[in-house]
């Protein structure tokens, strides 16, 4: 399966769709609907989908808290 990035990352902040998807993952994990392995897989898939490098994701997280 070939992955395609749908977002050109910038340091401005994450796209709304990324934020929404991460919030959904947090809620589902909090309710026990996902295992840690599933959450990790979903997070890596989101990062790949949005073309976000680890350093950029860390910047987004730091700004959101």
C-alpha positions as CSV (number, residue, x, y, z in Angstrom):
1,X,0.0,0.0,0.0
2,X,1.4,3.4,-1.0
3,X,0.9,6.2,1.4
4,X,0.3,9.8,0.2
5,X,0.9,12.8,2.3
6,X,-2.1,15.2,2.2
7,X,-0.5,18.0,4.1
8,X,2.6,20.1,3.6
9,X,3.8,20.5,7.2
10,X,4.7,23.9,8.6
11,X,5.5,25.1,12.0
12,X,2.3,27.2,12.1
13,X,0.4,24.4,13.8
14,X,-1.4,21.2,12.9
15,X,-4.3,21.1,10.5
16,X,-7.7,20.9,12.1
17,X,-8.3,17.4,10.7
18,X,-5.1,16.2,12.4
19,X,-6.2,17.7,15.8
20,X,-9.6,16.2,15.4
21,X,-8.2,12.7,14.6
22,X,-5.8,12.8,17.6
23,X,-8.6,13.9,19.9
24,X,-10.7,11.0,18.7
25,X,-7.9,8.6,19.4
26,X,-7.4,10.0,22.9
27,X,-11.1,9.6,23.6
28,X,-11.3,6.0,22.2
29,X,-8.1,5.0,24.1
30,X,-9.5,6.6,27.3
31,X,-12.6,4.5,27.0
32,X,-10.5,1.3,26.5
33,X,-11.6,0.8,22.9
34,X,-8.0,0.6,21.7
35,X,-4.9,-1.2,22.9
36,X,-1.6,0.7,23.2
37,X,-0.4,-1.1,20.1
38,X,-3.5,0.1,18.1
39,X,-3.0,3.7,19.4
40,X,0.7,3.6,18.3
41,X,-0.3,2.3,14.9
42,X,-2.9,5.0,14.4
43,X,-0.6,7.8,15.5
44,X,2.1,6.7,13.2
45,X,-0.4,6.4,10.4
46,X,-1.7,9.9,11.1
47,X,1.9,11.3,11.1
48,X,2.5,9.6,7.8
49,X,-0.7,10.8,6.3
50,X,-0.1,14.4,7.2
51,X,3.6,14.3,6.4
52,X,4.5,15.3,9.9
53,X,8.0,14.6,11.1
54,X,8.5,13.8,14.8
55,X,10.1,17.2,15.6
56,X,7.2,19.0,14.1
57,X,4.7,17.0,16.0
58,X,6.5,17.7,19.2
59,X,6.3,21.5,18.4
60,X,2.6,21.2,17.8
61,X,2.1,19.3,21.1
62,X,4.2,21.8,23.1
63,X,2.1,24.7,21.7
64,X,-1.2,23.0,22.5
65,X,-0.4,22.6,26.2
